[in-house]
Amino acid sequence: MTDAQMMTLALAIIIPLSLLLYSNSRITEAKETLRAEIRAETAELKGKISAETAELKGKISAETAELKAEISGIMAGIERLEAKLTIHELEHHRR
């Protein structure tokens, strides 16, 4: 094999390998950039989710308190009716 042929063969091997290595380094760079962006977005989303969760918990607590107040009022009304019924039974249905 002549020197020119050896040089051509060497270049035919070296050039694609060097391009492959360069391409791999660019891919690695892109992966690292994407990972950093994903971490940042994930942190931002976690913050938003935490804020929304806190707001929803507050709303649920307020609604629960309101329902408890309404139930207490209904129970008081039932107790008043039971007392009136007892008085009515004692006054009109003595045995």
PDB file of N, CA, C and O in Angstrom:
ATOM      1  N   MET A   1       0.853  -1.159   0.000  1.00  0.00           N
ATOM      2  CA  MET A   1       0.000   0.000   0.000  1.00  0.00           C
ATOM      3  C   MET A   1       0.905   1.230   0.000  1.00  0.00           C
ATOM      4  O   MET A   1       1.907   1.284   0.713  1.00  0.00           O
ATOM      5  N   THR A   2       0.533   2.204  -0.807  1.00  0.00           N
ATOM      6  CA  THR A   2       1.372   3.403  -0.936  1.00  0.00           C
ATOM      7  C   THR A   2       1.076   4.357   0.210  1.00  0.00           C
ATOM      8  O   THR A   2       0.101   4.198   0.944  1.00  0.00           O
ATOM      9  N   ASP A   3       1.941   5.349   0.341  1.00  0.00           N
ATOM     10  CA  ASP A   3       1.761   6.354   1.398  1.00  0.00           C
ATOM     11  C   ASP A   3       0.451   7.123   1.209  1.00  0.00           C
ATOM     12  O   ASP A   3      -0.231   7.430   2.186  1.00  0.00           O
ATOM     13  N   ALA A   4       0.107   7.428  -0.006  1.00  0.00           N
ATOM     14  CA  ALA A   4      -1.118   8.170  -0.302  1.00  0.00           C
ATOM     15  C   ALA A   4      -2.340   7.337   0.091  1.00  0.00           C
ATOM     16  O   ALA A   4      -3.315   7.857   0.632  1.00  0.00           O
ATOM     17  N   GLN A   5      -2.269   6.052  -0.189  1.00  0.00           N
ATOM     18  CA  GLN A   5      -3.386   5.176   0.171  1.00  0.00           C
ATOM     19  C   GLN A   5      -3.507   5.060   1.689  1.00  0.00           C
ATOM     20  O   GLN A   5      -4.614   5.065   2.228  1.00  0.00           O
ATOM     21  N   MET A   6      -2.372   4.956   2.378  1.00  0.00           N
ATOM     22  CA  MET A   6      -2.379   4.883   3.841  1.00  0.00           C
ATOM     23  C   MET A   6      -2.950   6.166   4.431  1.00  0.00           C
ATOM     24  O   MET A   6      -3.712   6.143   5.397  1.00  0.00           O
ATOM     25  N   MET A   7      -2.560   7.286   3.825  1.00  0.00           N
ATOM     26  CA  MET A   7      -3.055   8.575   4.308  1.00  0.00           C
ATOM     27  C   MET A   7      -4.559   8.672   4.089  1.00  0.00           C
ATOM     28  O   MET A   7      -5.281   9.132   4.974  1.00  0.00           O
ATOM     29  N   THR A   8      -5.038   8.251   2.941  1.00  0.00           N
ATOM     30  CA  THR A   8      -6.475   8.274   2.634  1.00  0.00           C
ATOM     31  C   THR A   8      -7.235   7.381   3.609  1.00  0.00           C
ATOM     32  O   THR A   8      -8.278   7.780   4.126  1.00  0.00           O
ATOM     33  N   LEU A   9      -6.728   6.188   3.864  1.00  0.00           N
ATOM     34  CA  LEU A   9      -7.363   5.262   4.794  1.00  0.00           C
ATOM     35  C   LEU A   9      -7.380   5.847   6.211  1.00  0.00           C
ATOM     36  O   LEU A   9      -8.389   5.760   6.910  1.00  0.00           O
ATOM     37  N   ALA A  10      -6.280   6.430   6.619  1.00  0.00           N
ATOM     38  CA  ALA A  10      -6.213   7.024   7.954  1.00  0.00           C
ATOM     39  C   ALA A  10      -7.214   8.164   8.087  1.00  0.00           C
ATOM     40  O   ALA A  10      -7.901   8.276   9.102  1.00  0.00           O
ATOM     41  N   LEU A  11      -7.297   9.019   7.054  1.00  0.00           N
ATOM     42  CA  LEU A  11      -8.255  10.116   7.086  1.00  0.00           C
ATOM     43  C   LEU A  11      -9.693   9.601   7.066  1.00  0.00           C
ATOM     44  O   LEU A  11     -10.572  10.173   7.711  1.00  0.00           O
ATOM     45  N   ALA A  12      -9.925   8.530   6.331  1.00  0.00           N
ATOM     46  CA  ALA A  12     -11.263   7.944   6.251  1.00  0.00           C
ATOM     47  C   ALA A  12     -11.701   7.400   7.624  1.00  0.00           C
ATOM     48  O   ALA A  12     -12.898   7.305   7.896  1.00  0.00           O
ATOM     49  N   ILE A  13     -10.767   7.055   8.461  1.00  0.00           N
ATOM     50  CA  ILE A  13     -11.086   6.559   9.805  1.00  0.00           C
ATOM     51  C   ILE A  13     -11.102   7.707  10.815  1.00  0.00           C
ATOM     52  O   ILE A  13     -12.004   7.791  11.649  1.00  0.00           O
ATOM     53  N   ILE A  14     -10.117   8.580  10.741  1.00  0.00           N
ATOM     54  CA  ILE A  14      -9.955   9.636  11.734  1.00  0.00           C
ATOM     55  C   ILE A  14     -11.068  10.695  11.647  1.00  0.00           C
ATOM     56  O   ILE A  14     -11.614  11.100  12.673  1.00  0.00           O
ATOM     57  N   ILE A  15     -11.396  11.132  10.455  1.00  0.00           N
ATOM     58  CA  ILE A  15     -12.394  12.201  10.297  1.00  0.00           C
ATOM     59  C   ILE A  15     -13.761  11.781  10.846  1.00  0.00           C
ATOM     60  O   ILE A  15     -14.326  12.526  11.648  1.00  0.00           O
ATOM     61  N   PRO A  16     -14.329  10.619  10.456  1.00  0.00           N
ATOM     62  CA  PRO A  16     -15.622  10.237  11.031  1.00  0.00           C
ATOM     63  C   PRO A  16     -15.560  10.049  12.552  1.00  0.00           C
ATOM     64  O   PRO A  16     -16.508  10.398  13.256  1.00  0.00           O
ATOM     65  N   LEU A  17     -14.461   9.507  13.056  1.00  0.00           N
ATOM     66  CA  LEU A  17     -14.340   9.332  14.508  1.00  0.00           C
ATOM     67  C   LEU A  17     -14.305  10.679  15.224  1.00  0.00           C
ATOM     68  O   LEU A  17     -14.946  10.853  16.261  1.00  0.00           O
ATOM     69  N   SER A  18     -13.558  11.626  14.671  1.00  0.00           N
ATOM     70  CA  SER A  18     -13.490  12.945  15.306  1.00  0.00           C
ATOM     71  C   SER A  18     -14.853  13.641  15.248  1.00  0.00           C
ATOM     72  O   SER A  18     -15.244  14.313  16.203  1.00  0.00           O
ATOM     73  N   LEU A  19     -15.570  13.486  14.148  1.00  0.00           N
ATOM     74  CA  LEU A  19     -16.920  14.059  14.050  1.00  0.00           C
ATOM     75  C   LEU A  19     -17.875  13.386  15.034  1.00  0.00           C
ATOM     76  O   LEU A  19     -18.735  14.047  15.615  1.00  0.00           O
ATOM     77  N   LEU A  20     -17.728  12.089  15.220  1.00  0.00           N
ATOM     78  CA  LEU A  20     -18.548  11.361  16.181  1.00  0.00           C
ATOM     79  C   LEU A  20     -18.274  11.858  17.601  1.00  0.00           C
ATOM     80  O   LEU A  20     -19.208  12.086  18.370  1.00  0.00           O
ATOM     81  N   LEU A  21     -17.012  12.025  17.946  1.00  0.00           N
ATOM     82  CA  LEU A  21     -16.662  12.531  19.277  1.00  0.00           C
ATOM     83  C   LEU A  21     -17.201  13.945  19.490  1.00  0.00           C
ATOM     84  O   LEU A  21     -17.727  14.262  20.557  1.00  0.00           O
ATOM     85  N   TYR A  22     -17.065  14.788  18.470  1.00  0.00           N
ATOM     86  CA  TYR A  22     -17.584  16.151  18.563  1.00  0.00           C
ATOM     87  C   TYR A  22     -19.103  16.130  18.752  1.00  0.00           C
ATOM     88  O   TYR A  22     -19.646  16.862  19.579  1.00  0.00           O
ATOM     89  N   SER A  23     -19.771  15.287  17.979  1.00  0.00           N
ATOM     90  CA  SER A  23     -21.225  15.163  18.070  1.00  0.00           C
ATOM     91  C   SER A  23     -21.637  14.688  19.455  1.00  0.00           C
ATOM     92  O   SER A  23     -22.595  15.206  20.029  1.00  0.00           O
ATOM     93  N   ASN A  24     -20.921  13.707  19.996  1.00  0.00           N
ATOM     94  CA  ASN A  24     -21.235  13.203  21.331  1.00  0.00           C
ATOM     95  C   ASN A  24     -21.061  14.281  22.396  1.00  0.00           C
ATOM     96  O   ASN A  24     -21.858  14.360  23.331  1.00  0.00           O
ATOM     97  N   SER A  25     -20.032  15.106  22.263  1.00  0.00           N
ATOM     98  CA  SER A  25     -19.823  16.168  23.243  1.00  0.00           C
ATOM     99  C   SER A  25     -20.949  17.198  23.156  1.00  0.00           C
ATOM    100  O   SER A  25     -21.382  17.731  24.179  1.00  0.00           O
ATOM    101  N   ARG A  26     -21.421  17.477  21.955  1.00  0.00           N
ATOM    102  CA  ARG A  26     -22.548  18.408  21.780  1.00  0.00           C
ATOM    103  C   ARG A  26     -23.827  17.823  22.368  1.00  0.00           C
ATOM    104  O   ARG A  26     -24.623  18.540  22.973  1.00  0.00           O
ATOM    105  N   ILE A  27     -24.020  16.523  22.190  1.00  0.00           N
ATOM    106  CA  ILE A  27     -25.197  15.861  22.757  1.00  0.00           C
ATOM    107  C   ILE A  27     -25.137  15.901  24.283  1.00  0.00           C
ATOM    108  O   ILE A  27     -26.147  16.144  24.942  1.00  0.00           O
ATOM    109  N   THR A  28     -23.967  15.664  24.832  1.00  0.00           N
ATOM    110  CA  THR A  28     -23.792  15.716  26.286  1.00  0.00           C
ATOM    111  C   THR A  28     -24.093  17.114  26.807  1.00  0.00           C
ATOM    112  O   THR A  28     -24.749  17.270  27.837  1.00  0.00           O
ATOM    113  N   GLU A  29     -23.613  18.132  26.096  1.00  0.00           N
ATOM    114  CA  GLU A  29     -23.906  19.516  26.472  1.00  0.00           C
ATOM    115  C   GLU A  29     -25.404  19.778  26.466  1.00  0.00           C
ATOM    116  O   GLU A  29     -25.940  20.385  27.394  1.00  0.00           O
ATOM    117  N   ALA A  30     -26.066  19.325  25.431  1.00  0.00           N
ATOM    118  CA  ALA A  30     -27.509  19.529  25.312  1.00  0.00           C
ATOM    119  C   ALA A  30     -28.247  18.818  26.444  1.00  0.00           C
ATOM    120  O   ALA A  30     -29.188  19.369  27.016  1.00  0.00           O
ATOM    121  N   LYS A  31     -27.821  17.594  26.766  1.00  0.00           N
ATOM    122  CA  LYS A  31     -28.456  16.858  27.860  1.00  0.00           C
ATOM    123  C   LYS A  31     -28.305  17.593  29.181  1.00  0.00           C
ATOM    124  O   LYS A  31     -29.256  17.691  29.957  1.00  0.00           O
ATOM    125  N   GLU A  32     -27.112  18.109  29.436  1.00  0.00           N
ATOM    126  CA  GLU A  32     -26.871  18.835  30.684  1.00  0.00           C
ATOM    127  C   GLU A  32     -27.719  20.103  30.755  1.00  0.00           C
ATOM    128  O   GLU A  32     -28.250  20.442  31.813  1.00  0.00           O
ATOM    129  N   THR A  33     -27.843  20.794  29.639  1.00  0.00           N
ATOM    130  CA  THR A  33     -28.674  21.998  29.590  1.00  0.00           C
ATOM    131  C   THR A  33     -30.129  21.650  29.860  1.00  0.00           C
ATOM    132  O   THR A  33     -30.800  22.320  30.647  1.00  0.00           O
ATOM    133  N   LEU A  34     -30.615  20.601  29.206  1.00  0.00           N
ATOM    134  CA  LEU A  34     -32.000  20.175  29.415  1.00  0.00           C
ATOM    135  C   LEU A  34     -32.243  19.749  30.861  1.00  0.00           C
ATOM    136  O   LEU A  34     -33.280  20.073  31.440  1.00  0.00           O
ATOM    137  N   ARG A  35     -31.302  19.035  31.435  1.00  0.00           N
ATOM    138  CA  ARG A  35     -31.461  18.610  32.832  1.00  0.00           C
ATOM    139  C   ARG A  35     -31.554  19.816  33.759  1.00  0.00           C
ATOM    140  O   ARG A  35     -32.376  19.835  34.675  1.00  0.00           O
ATOM    141  N   ALA A  36     -30.720  20.815  33.528  1.00  0.00           N
ATOM    142  CA  ALA A  36     -30.755  22.029  34.352  1.00  0.00           C
ATOM    143  C   ALA A  36     -32.100  22.744  34.199  1.00  0.00           C
ATOM    144  O   ALA A  36     -32.686  23.197  35.182  1.00  0.00           O
ATOM    145  N   GLU A  37     -32.577  22.840  32.967  1.00  0.00           N
ATOM    146  CA  GLU A  37     -33.870  23.490  32.729  1.00  0.00           C
ATOM    147  C   GLU A  37     -35.000  22.703  33.381  1.00  0.00           C
ATOM    148  O   GLU A  37     -35.916  23.293  33.954  1.00  0.00           O
ATOM    149  N   ILE A  38     -34.944  21.391  33.299  1.00  0.00           N
ATOM    150  CA  ILE A  38     -35.980  20.553  33.907  1.00  0.00           C
ATOM    151  C   ILE A  38     -35.967  20.725  35.427  1.00  0.00           C
ATOM    152  O   ILE A  38     -37.024  20.813  36.052  1.00  0.00           O
ATOM    153  N   ARG A  39     -34.765  20.773  36.024  1.00  0.00           N
ATOM    154  CA  ARG A  39     -34.679  20.989  37.473  1.00  0.00           C
ATOM    155  C   ARG A  39     -35.308  22.316  37.862  1.00  0.00           C
ATOM    156  O   ARG A  39     -36.051  22.397  38.841  1.00  0.00           O
ATOM    157  N   ALA A  40     -35.011  23.347  37.100  1.00  0.00           N
ATOM    158  CA  ALA A  40     -35.557  24.674  37.389  1.00  0.00           C
ATOM    159  C   ALA A  40     -37.081  24.674  37.258  1.00  0.00           C
ATOM    160  O   ALA A  40     -37.780  25.197  38.126  1.00  0.00           O
ATOM    161  N   GLU A  41     -37.587  24.096  36.193  1.00  0.00           N
ATOM    162  CA  GLU A  41     -39.034  24.024  35.981  1.00  0.00           C
ATOM    163  C   GLU A  41     -39.708  23.191  37.072  1.00  0.00           C
ATOM    164  O   GLU A  41     -40.788  23.538  37.549  1.00  0.00           O
ATOM    165  N   THR A  42     -39.069  22.099  37.457  1.00  0.00           N
ATOM    166  CA  THR A  42     -39.615  21.244  38.506  1.00  0.00           C
ATOM    167  C   THR A  42     -39.713  22.010  39.815  1.00  0.00           C
ATOM    168  O   THR A  42     -40.726  21.923  40.510  1.00  0.00           O
ATOM    169  N   ALA A  43     -38.678  22.756  40.156  1.00  0.00           N
ATOM    170  CA  ALA A  43     -38.702  23.555  41.385  1.00  0.00           C
ATOM    171  C   ALA A  43     -39.811  24.603  41.325  1.00  0.00           C
ATOM    172  O   ALA A  43     -40.519  24.830  42.306  1.00  0.00           O
ATOM    173  N   GLU A  44     -39.950  25.233  40.169  1.00  0.00           N
ATOM    174  CA  GLU A  44     -41.006  26.244  40.016  1.00  0.00           C
ATOM    175  C   GLU A  44     -42.389  25.613  40.156  1.00  0.00           C
ATOM    176  O   GLU A  44     -43.263  26.160  40.828  1.00  0.00           O
ATOM    177  N   LEU A  45     -42.579  24.466  39.521  1.00  0.00           N
ATOM    178  CA  LEU A  45     -43.871  23.783  39.616  1.00  0.00           C
ATOM    179  C   LEU A  45     -44.173  23.344  41.042  1.00  0.00           C
ATOM    180  O   LEU A  45     -45.307  23.463  41.507  1.00  0.00           O
ATOM    181  N   LYS A  46     -43.158  22.836  41.737  1.00  0.00           N
ATOM    182  CA  LYS A  46     -43.362  22.435  43.138  1.00  0.00           C
ATOM    183  C   LYS A  46     -43.797  23.634  43.978  1.00  0.00           C
ATOM    184  O   LYS A  46     -44.673  23.515  44.835  1.00  0.00           O
ATOM    185  N   GLY A  47     -43.186  24.777  43.728  1.00  0.00           N
ATOM    186  CA  GLY A  47     -43.576  25.992  44.444  1.00  0.00           C
ATOM    187  C   GLY A  47     -45.016  26.378  44.161  1.00  0.00           C
ATOM    188  O   GLY A  47     -45.770  26.717  45.073  1.00  0.00           O
ATOM    189  N   LYS A  48     -45.393  26.323  42.888  1.00  0.00           N
ATOM    190  CA  LYS A  48     -46.776  26.665  42.515  1.00  0.00           C
ATOM    191  C   LYS A  48     -47.763  25.672  43.125  1.00  0.00           C
ATOM    192  O   LYS A  48     -48.820  26.063  43.622  1.00  0.00           O
ATOM    193  N   ILE A  49     -47.414  24.388  43.085  1.00  0.00           N
ATOM    194  CA  ILE A  49     -48.292  23.361  43.647  1.00  0.00           C
ATOM    195  C   ILE A  49     -48.451  23.571  45.148  1.00  0.00           C
ATOM    196  O   ILE A  49     -49.553  23.439  45.681  1.00  0.00           O
ATOM    197  N   SER A  50     -47.359  23.896  45.830  1.00  0.00           N
ATOM    198  CA  SER A  50     -47.424  24.147  47.274  1.00  0.00           C
ATOM    199  C   SER A  50     -48.332  25.333  47.578  1.00  0.00           C
ATOM    200  O   SER A  50     -49.138  25.284  48.507  1.00  0.00           O
ATOM    201  N   ALA A  51     -48.200  26.390  46.798  1.00  0.00           N
ATOM    202  CA  ALA A  51     -49.035  27.576  47.005  1.00  0.00           C
ATOM    203  C   ALA A  51     -50.508  27.251  46.766  1.00  0.00           C
ATOM    204  O   ALA A  51     -51.374  27.637  47.550  1.00  0.00           O
ATOM    205  N   GLU A  52     -50.780  26.539  45.679  1.00  0.00           N
ATOM    206  CA  GLU A  52     -52.164  26.163  45.374  1.00  0.00           C
ATOM    207  C   GLU A  52     -52.732  25.239  46.449  1.00  0.00           C
ATOM    208  O   GLU A  52     -53.893  25.368  46.838  1.00  0.00           O
ATOM    209  N   THR A  53     -51.913  24.316  46.922  1.00  0.00           N
ATOM    210  CA  THR A  53     -52.353  23.395  47.971  1.00  0.00           C
ATOM    211  C   THR A  53     -52.697  24.162  49.241  1.00  0.00           C
ATOM    212  O   THR A  53     -53.720  23.894  49.872  1.00  0.00           O
ATOM    213  N   ALA A  54     -51.855  25.107  49.615  1.00  0.00           N
ATOM    214  CA  ALA A  54     -52.116  25.913  50.816  1.00  0.00           C
ATOM    215  C   ALA A  54     -53.408  26.709  50.653  1.00  0.00           C
ATOM    216  O   ALA A  54     -54.206  26.807  51.585  1.00  0.00           O
ATOM    217  N   GLU A  55     -53.608  27.276  49.466  1.00  0.00           N
ATOM    218  CA  GLU A  55     -54.833  28.041  49.215  1.00  0.00           C
ATOM    219  C   GLU A  55     -56.069  27.140  49.301  1.00  0.00           C
ATOM    220  O   GLU A  55     -57.079  27.508  49.900  1.00  0.00           O
ATOM    221  N   LEU A  56     -55.970  25.965  48.695  1.00  0.00           N
ATOM    222  CA  LEU A  56     -57.102  25.031  48.741  1.00  0.00           C
ATOM    223  C   LEU A  56     -57.390  24.568  50.164  1.00  0.00           C
ATOM    224  O   LEU A  56     -58.550  24.446  50.557  1.00  0.00           O
ATOM    225  N   LYS A  57     -56.339  24.310  50.935  1.00  0.00           N
ATOM    226  CA  LYS A  57     -56.541  23.912  52.338  1.00  0.00           C
ATOM    227  C   LYS A  57     -57.249  25.007  53.112  1.00  0.00           C
ATOM    228  O   LYS A  57     -58.118  24.731  53.938  1.00  0.00           O
ATOM    229  N   GLY A  58     -56.874  26.254  52.842  1.00  0.00           N
ATOM    230  CA  GLY A  58     -57.541  27.382  53.492  1.00  0.00           C
ATOM    231  C   GLY A  58     -59.020  27.454  53.128  1.00  0.00           C
ATOM    232  O   GLY A  58     -59.876  27.660  53.989  1.00  0.00           O
ATOM    233  N   LYS A  59     -59.303  27.282  51.855  1.00  0.00           N
ATOM    234  CA  LYS A  59     -60.698  27.311  51.406  1.00  0.00           C
ATOM    235  C   LYS A  59     -61.492  26.155  52.014  1.00  0.00           C
ATOM    236  O   LYS A  59     -62.634  26.334  52.439  1.00  0.00           O
ATOM    237  N   ILE A  60     -60.882  24.975  52.053  1.00  0.00           N
ATOM    238  CA  ILE A  60     -61.557  23.808  52.626  1.00  0.00           C
ATOM    239  C   ILE A  60     -61.827  24.041  54.111  1.00  0.00           C
ATOM    240  O   ILE A  60     -62.905  23.709  54.605  1.00  0.00           O
ATOM    241  N   SER A  61     -60.861  24.606  54.821  1.00  0.00           N
ATOM    242  CA  SER A  61     -61.049  24.890  56.244  1.00  0.00           C
ATOM    243  C   SER A  61     -62.197  25.875  56.459  1.00  0.00           C
ATOM    244  O   SER A  61     -63.017  25.697  57.360  1.00  0.00           O
ATOM    245  N   ALA A  62     -62.248  26.908  55.632  1.00  0.00           N
ATOM    246  CA  ALA A  62     -63.318  27.899  55.752  1.00  0.00           C
ATOM    247  C   ALA A  62     -64.676  27.257  55.477  1.00  0.00           C
ATOM    248  O   ALA A  62     -65.640  27.491  56.207  1.00  0.00           O
ATOM    249  N   GLU A  63     -64.745  26.454  54.430  1.00  0.00           N
ATOM    250  CA  GLU A  63     -66.003  25.769  54.104  1.00  0.00           C
ATOM    251  C   GLU A  63     -66.402  24.793  55.203  1.00  0.00           C
ATOM    252  O   GLU A  63     -67.580  24.679  55.539  1.00  0.00           O
ATOM    253  N   THR A  64     -65.428  24.093  55.758  1.00  0.00           N
ATOM    254  CA  THR A  64     -65.711  23.141  56.840  1.00  0.00           C
ATOM    255  C   THR A  64     -66.264  23.876  58.058  1.00  0.00           C
ATOM    256  O   THR A  64     -67.225  23.420  58.677  1.00  0.00           O
ATOM    257  N   ALA A  65     -65.661  25.006  58.399  1.00  0.00           N
ATOM    258  CA  ALA A  65     -66.152  25.794  59.536  1.00  0.00           C
ATOM    259  C   ALA A  65     -67.578  26.270  59.289  1.00  0.00           C
ATOM    260  O   ALA A  65     -68.419  26.247  60.189  1.00  0.00           O
ATOM    261  N   GLU A  66     -67.837  26.700  58.062  1.00  0.00           N
ATOM    262  CA  GLU A  66     -69.189  27.157  57.717  1.00  0.00           C
ATOM    263  C   GLU A  66     -70.197  26.003  57.824  1.00  0.00           C
ATOM    264  O   GLU A  66     -71.296  26.178  58.351  1.00  0.00           O
ATOM    265  N   LEU A  67     -69.816  24.840  57.326  1.00  0.00           N
ATOM    266  CA  LEU A  67     -70.712  23.688  57.424  1.00  0.00           C
ATOM    267  C   LEU A  67     -70.959  23.288  58.871  1.00  0.00           C
ATOM    268  O   LEU A  67     -72.083  22.959  59.250  1.00  0.00           O
ATOM    269  N   LYS A  68     -69.897  23.319  59.681  1.00  0.00           N
ATOM    270  CA  LYS A  68     -70.067  22.989  61.101  1.00  0.00           C
ATOM    271  C   LYS A  68     -71.029  23.959  61.778  1.00  0.00           C
ATOM    272  O   LYS A  68     -71.857  23.555  62.594  1.00  0.00           O
ATOM    273  N   ALA A  69     -70.917  25.233  61.438  1.00  0.00           N
ATOM    274  CA  ALA A  69     -71.820  26.237  62.008  1.00  0.00           C
ATOM    275  C   ALA A  69     -73.261  25.967  61.581  1.00  0.00           C
ATOM    276  O   ALA A  69     -74.184  26.053  62.392  1.00  0.00           O
ATOM    277  N   GLU A  70     -73.445  25.642  60.311  1.00  0.00           N
ATOM    278  CA  GLU A  70     -74.796  25.334  59.827  1.00  0.00           C
ATOM    279  C   GLU A  70     -75.350  24.082  60.502  1.00  0.00           C
ATOM    280  O   GLU A  70     -76.520  24.049  60.881  1.00  0.00           O
ATOM    281  N   ILE A  71     -74.530  23.070  60.653  1.00  0.00           N
ATOM    282  CA  ILE A  71     -74.972  21.837  61.310  1.00  0.00           C
ATOM    283  C   ILE A  71     -75.318  22.111  62.768  1.00  0.00           C
ATOM    284  O   ILE A  71     -76.299  21.574  63.282  1.00  0.00           O
ATOM    285  N   SER A  72     -74.524  22.938  63.436  1.00  0.00           N
ATOM    286  CA  SER A  72     -74.818  23.295  64.829  1.00  0.00           C
ATOM    287  C   SER A  72     -76.166  23.994  64.922  1.00  0.00           C
ATOM    288  O   SER A  72     -76.956  23.723  65.827  1.00  0.00           O
ATOM    289  N   GLY A  73     -76.422  24.893  63.984  1.00  0.00           N
ATOM    290  CA  GLY A  73     -77.720  25.582  63.966  1.00  0.00           C
ATOM    291  C   GLY A  73     -78.865  24.613  63.748  1.00  0.00           C
ATOM    292  O   GLY A  73     -79.906  24.719  64.396  1.00  0.00           O
ATOM    293  N   ILE A  74     -78.681  23.675  62.843  1.00  0.00           N
ATOM    294  CA  ILE A  74     -79.721  22.673  62.575  1.00  0.00           C
ATOM    295  C   ILE A  74     -79.938  21.799  63.807  1.00  0.00           C
ATOM    296  O   ILE A  74     -81.077  21.503  64.168  1.00  0.00           O
ATOM    297  N   MET A  75     -78.856  21.391  64.447  1.00  0.00           N
ATOM    298  CA  MET A  75     -78.969  20.553  65.651  1.00  0.00           C
ATOM    299  C   MET A  75     -79.674  21.312  66.771  1.00  0.00           C
ATOM    300  O   MET A  75     -80.482  20.728  67.493  1.00  0.00           O
ATOM    301  N   ALA A  76     -79.384  22.595  66.928  1.00  0.00           N
ATOM    302  CA  ALA A  76     -80.060  23.407  67.941  1.00  0.00           C
ATOM    303  C   ALA A  76     -81.555  23.478  67.639  1.00  0.00           C
ATOM    304  O   ALA A  76     -82.382  23.386  68.547  1.00  0.00           O
ATOM    305  N   GLY A  77     -81.895  23.640  66.370  1.00  0.00           N
ATOM    306  CA  GLY A  77     -83.303  23.663  65.978  1.00  0.00           C
ATOM    307  C   GLY A  77     -83.991  22.345  66.282  1.00  0.00           C
ATOM    308  O   GLY A  77     -85.126  22.328  66.759  1.00  0.00           O
ATOM    309  N   ILE A  78     -83.318  21.252  66.011  1.00  0.00           N
ATOM    310  CA  ILE A  78     -83.883  19.926  66.302  1.00  0.00           C
ATOM    311  C   ILE A  78     -84.087  19.766  67.799  1.00  0.00           C
ATOM    312  O   ILE A  78     -85.114  19.241  68.229  1.00  0.00           O
ATOM    313  N   GLU A  79     -83.130  20.210  68.596  1.00  0.00           N
ATOM    314  CA  GLU A  79     -83.254  20.110  70.050  1.00  0.00           C
ATOM    315  C   GLU A  79     -84.436  20.942  70.557  1.00  0.00           C
ATOM    316  O   GLU A  79     -85.162  20.509  71.452  1.00  0.00           O
ATOM    317  N   ARG A  80     -84.628  22.135  69.987  1.00  0.00           N
ATOM    318  CA  ARG A  80     -85.782  22.965  70.371  1.00  0.00           C
ATOM    319  C   ARG A  80     -87.086  22.267  70.022  1.00  0.00           C
ATOM    320  O   ARG A  80     -88.032  22.272  70.810  1.00  0.00           O
ATOM    321  N   LEU A  81     -87.134  21.658  68.823  1.00  0.00           N
ATOM    322  CA  LEU A  81     -88.353  20.937  68.430  1.00  0.00           C
ATOM    323  C   LEU A  81     -88.606  19.746  69.338  1.00  0.00           C
ATOM    324  O   LEU A  81     -89.749  19.483  69.711  1.00  0.00           O
ATOM    325  N   GLU A  82     -87.548  19.021  69.698  1.00  0.00           N
ATOM    326  CA  GLU A  82     -87.705  17.886  70.613  1.00  0.00           C
ATOM    327  C   GLU A  82     -88.226  18.350  71.965  1.00  0.00           C
ATOM    328  O   GLU A  82     -89.072  17.690  72.569  1.00  0.00           O
ATOM    329  N   ALA A  83     -87.725  19.480  72.439  1.00  0.00           N
ATOM    330  CA  ALA A  83     -88.186  20.016  73.727  1.00  0.00           C
ATOM    331  C   ALA A  83     -89.662  20.396  73.640  1.00  0.00           C
ATOM    332  O   ALA A  83     -90.437  20.090  74.546  1.00  0.00           O
ATOM    333  N   LYS A  84     -90.054  21.063  72.550  1.00  0.00           N
ATOM    334  CA  LYS A  84     -91.457  21.432  72.360  1.00  0.00           C
ATOM    335  C   LYS A  84     -92.342  20.195  72.264  1.00  0.00           C
ATOM    336  O   LYS A  84     -93.443  20.168  72.816  1.00  0.00           O
ATOM    337  N   LEU A  85     -91.857  19.166  71.560  1.00  0.00           N
ATOM    338  CA  LEU A  85     -92.633  17.936  71.435  1.00  0.00           C
ATOM    339  C   LEU A  85     -92.815  17.277  72.793  1.00  0.00           C
ATOM    340  O   LEU A  85     -93.897  16.782  73.111  1.00  0.00           O
ATOM    341  N   THR A  86     -91.765  17.271  73.586  1.00  0.00           N
ATOM    342  CA  THR A  86     -91.851  16.689  74.930  1.00  0.00           C
ATOM    343  C   THR A  86     -92.867  17.451  75.761  1.00  0.00           C
ATOM    344  O   THR A  86     -93.688  16.846  76.450  1.00  0.00           O
ATOM    345  N   ILE A  87     -92.818  18.773  75.701  1.00  0.00           N
ATOM    346  CA  ILE A  87     -93.794  19.596  76.448  1.00  0.00           C
ATOM    347  C   ILE A  87     -95.203  19.302  75.949  1.00  0.00           C
ATOM    348  O   ILE A  87     -96.124  19.134  76.749  1.00  0.00           O
ATOM    349  N   HIS A  88     -95.375  19.239  74.644  1.00  0.00           N
ATOM    350  CA  HIS A  88     -96.691  18.945  74.065  1.00  0.00           C
ATOM    351  C   HIS A  88     -97.206  17.592  74.539  1.00  0.00           C
ATOM    352  O   HIS A  88     -98.365  17.462  74.932  1.00  0.00           O
ATOM    353  N   GLU A  89     -96.343  16.597  74.500  1.00  0.00           N
ATOM    354  CA  GLU A  89     -96.763  15.259  74.945  1.00  0.00           C
ATOM    355  C   GLU A  89     -97.143  15.266  76.416  1.00  0.00           C
ATOM    356  O   GLU A  89     -98.119  14.627  76.809  1.00  0.00           O
ATOM    357  N   LEU A  90     -96.386  15.979  77.226  1.00  0.00           N
ATOM    358  CA  LEU A  90     -96.692  16.041  78.649  1.00  0.00           C
ATOM    359  C   LEU A  90     -98.003  16.778  78.904  1.00  0.00           C
ATOM    360  O   LEU A  90     -98.774  16.387  79.781  1.00  0.00           O
ATOM    361  N   GLU A  91     -98.258  17.830  78.154  1.00  0.00           N
ATOM    362  CA  GLU A  91     -99.473  18.615  78.368  1.00  0.00           C
ATOM    363  C   GLU A  91    -100.730  17.950  77.818  1.00  0.00           C
ATOM    364  O   GLU A  91    -101.796  18.057  78.424  1.00  0.00           O
ATOM    365  N   HIS A  92    -100.623  17.271  76.689  1.00  0.00           N
ATOM    366  CA  HIS A  92    -101.822  16.777  76.018  1.00  0.00           C
ATOM    367  C   HIS A  92    -101.958  15.274  75.959  1.00  0.00           C
ATOM    368  O   HIS A  92    -103.033  14.772  75.628  1.00  0.00           O
ATOM    369  N   HIS A  93    -100.945  14.566  76.256  1.00  0.00           N
ATOM    370  CA  HIS A  93    -101.035  13.125  76.129  1.00  0.00           C
ATOM    371  C   HIS A  93    -100.642  12.408  77.418  1.00  0.00           C
ATOM    372  O   HIS A  93     -99.962  11.382  77.380  1.00  0.00           O
ATOM    373  N   ARG A  94    -101.072  12.948  78.557  1.00  0.00           N
ATOM    374  CA  ARG A  94    -100.771  12.314  79.833  1.00  0.00           C
ATOM    375  C   ARG A  94    -101.540  11.027  79.941  1.00  0.00           C
ATOM    376  O   ARG A  94    -102.686  10.939  79.501  1.00  0.00           O
ATOM    377  N   ARG A  95    -100.949  10.081  80.493  1.00  0.00           N
ATOM    378  CA  ARG A  95    -101.645   8.796  80.664  1.00  0.00           C
ATOM    379  C   ARG A  95    -101.701   8.418  82.094  1.00  0.00           C
ATOM    380  O   ARG A  95    -102.247   7.369  82.434  1.00  0.00           O
TER     381      ARG A  95
END
